[in-house]
Amino acid sequence: QVQLVESGGGLVQAGGSLRLSCAVSGSFFSITAMGWYRQAPGNERELVASLTSAGSTNYADSVKGRFAISRDNAKNTVYLQMNSLKPEDTAVYYCNVEVVNRVLSRVRYWGQGTQVTVSS
C-alpha cells in the first residue's frame, strides 16, 4: 500500500505565497509521475501542475509563471510553490502520484487534499 500525506495549505492574502508538500511512503518500486490538482466548490477537479520522472513539467495556463512544481527524490516528496496567489486559486489541492509497484504495475494514488484559501 502507498500513502500520501499532504501539508502546507492554509489561509493567505492575495499576493502571498504558500508551499504545499506531499510525502509518499509505502511499498513501491519507483515513482514515475507526480502532480497537483485542485477542486473549487462547484467545479471539476483540474490539473494544476505535473512532473515526470524525466523532469518534464506541465502547468495549467492559469498558474504559469506563478506556481512551480518540484520533487525531492531522496524524500519521495513533491512540492508546489505557489506565489502571487489570487482569490481564484482558492480550492482544495490534491496530490496525485503514479508509482510502479512491486509487481511492476503502474498505479495512481491520491492524497487526502489540503485547503488553500486566498482572501482578497
Backbone torsions as a table, in degrees:
resi	resn	phi	psi	omega
1	GLN	NA	152.2	-178.2
2	VAL	-121.9	137.0	178.1
3	GLN	-119.6	141.0	176.5
4	LEU	-120.8	125.5	178.8
5	VAL	-119.4	116.6	-178.4
6	GLU	-97.8	151.8	175.4
7	SER	-155.8	166.1	173.2
8	GLY	107.2	-6.1	178.5
9	GLY	-72.7	174.0	178.6
10	GLY	160.4	-164.8	-179.7
11	LEU	-105.9	130.4	-179.2
12	VAL	-143.0	152.1	176.7
13	GLN	-79.9	155.5	177.0
14	ALA	-55.5	137.3	-176.1
15	GLY	92.6	-11.6	-178.9
16	GLY	-83.6	-175.1	-176.5
17	SER	-132.6	152.7	172.1
18	LEU	-143.8	153.8	173.1
19	ARG	-126.3	121.1	177.2
20	LEU	-92.6	145.6	176.7
21	SER	-127.4	148.4	176.9
22	CYS	-139.5	109.5	-179.6
23	ALA	-96.2	128.7	-177.4
24	VAL	-106.6	129.6	179.1
25	SER	-140.3	166.4	178.8
26	GLY	122.1	-160.9	-175.4
27	SER	-102.4	108.8	176.7
28	PHE	-158.4	163.1	-178.0
29	PHE	-87.3	-44.9	-179.8
30	SER	-160.6	163.9	174.7
31	ILE	-106.0	123.7	-176.5
32	THR	-100.3	-26.1	179.9
33	ALA	-154.9	147.3	178.7
34	MET	-137.3	148.3	-178.8
35	GLY	-160.2	166.6	175.6
36	TRP	-123.9	135.1	175.7
37	TYR	-122.3	164.8	175.2
38	ARG	-143.3	154.7	178.5
39	GLN	-141.6	118.0	176.0
40	ALA	-94.6	156.6	-179.6
41	PRO	-55.0	129.3	178.3
42	GLY	82.7	-3.1	-179.0
43	ASN	-112.1	161.2	174.6
44	GLU	-79.4	158.5	176.1
45	ARG	-69.1	135.2	-177.4
46	GLU	-129.3	151.0	177.0
47	LEU	-72.4	132.5	175.6
48	VAL	-100.8	-50.4	-177.9
49	ALA	-158.6	149.2	177.5
50	SER	-140.0	157.7	-176.7
51	LEU	-146.5	124.4	178.5
52	THR	-90.8	169.6	178.1
53	SER	-65.5	-21.6	177.9
54	ALA	-83.5	-6.3	177.7
55	GLY	97.8	3.7	178.5
56	SER	-76.0	136.1	-179.7
57	THR	-117.8	155.7	176.6
58	ASN	-144.5	135.7	-177.7
59	TYR	-128.8	147.9	169.6
60	ALA	-65.6	145.1	-178.5
61	ASP	-56.7	-33.9	-175.1
62	SER	-69.6	-15.9	-177.6
63	VAL	-117.6	-2.4	-179.2
64	LYS	-58.6	134.2	-179.9
65	GLY	86.0	-10.8	-179.8
66	ARG	-116.0	-35.3	-177.6
67	PHE	-108.1	151.5	176.4
68	ALA	-142.1	129.2	178.0
69	ILE	-100.4	141.7	179.3
70	SER	-152.0	169.2	-179.8
71	ARG	-142.0	152.7	173.2
72	ASP	-116.3	103.4	-175.1
73	ASN	-63.6	-34.8	-178.1
74	ALA	-65.8	-30.2	-178.5
75	LYS	-102.3	-0.7	-175.6
76	ASN	49.6	48.5	-175.8
77	THR	-128.4	138.5	175.2
78	VAL	-114.7	143.1	-177.4
79	TYR	-120.8	154.6	170.0
80	LEU	-132.2	106.6	175.9
81	GLN	-86.6	121.8	-176.5
82	MET	-117.4	115.9	179.4
83	ASN	-115.6	164.6	178.4
84	SER	47.8	48.6	-175.7
85	LEU	-64.5	146.2	-179.0
86	LYS	-120.8	156.0	177.2
87	PRO	-55.1	-32.8	-179.8
88	GLU	-72.1	-5.8	173.5
89	ASP	-82.7	-6.9	179.7
90	THR	-61.0	125.1	-177.4
91	ALA	-178.4	172.3	167.0
92	VAL	-89.6	127.2	-177.6
93	TYR	-102.9	132.6	-177.5
94	TYR	-119.6	135.0	172.5
95	CYS	-86.4	142.5	177.7
96	ASN	-137.4	130.7	178.1
97	VAL	-131.1	151.2	172.0
98	GLU	-113.4	126.3	179.5
99	VAL	-120.2	157.4	168.1
100	VAL	-99.6	118.7	-175.7
101	ASN	-85.9	-175.0	-172.9
102	ARG	-68.3	-15.5	174.8
103	VAL	-105.4	18.6	174.0
104	LEU	64.0	30.9	172.1
105	SER	-100.3	147.9	177.4
106	ARG	-91.2	126.5	-177.8
107	VAL	-133.4	140.2	178.4
108	ARG	-103.0	142.8	178.4
109	TYR	-131.2	151.4	178.4
110	TRP	-114.6	146.1	169.8
111	GLY	-79.4	177.2	-175.7
112	GLN	-81.4	-13.9	-179.5
113	GLY	95.7	145.3	176.8
114	THR	-137.0	134.8	-175.5
115	GLN	-81.1	130.8	172.2
116	VAL	-119.3	123.3	179.4
117	THR	-124.5	124.4	-179.2
118	VAL	-113.6	118.6	-178.9
119	SER	-93.0	147.7	-178.4
120	SER	-88.9	NA	NA
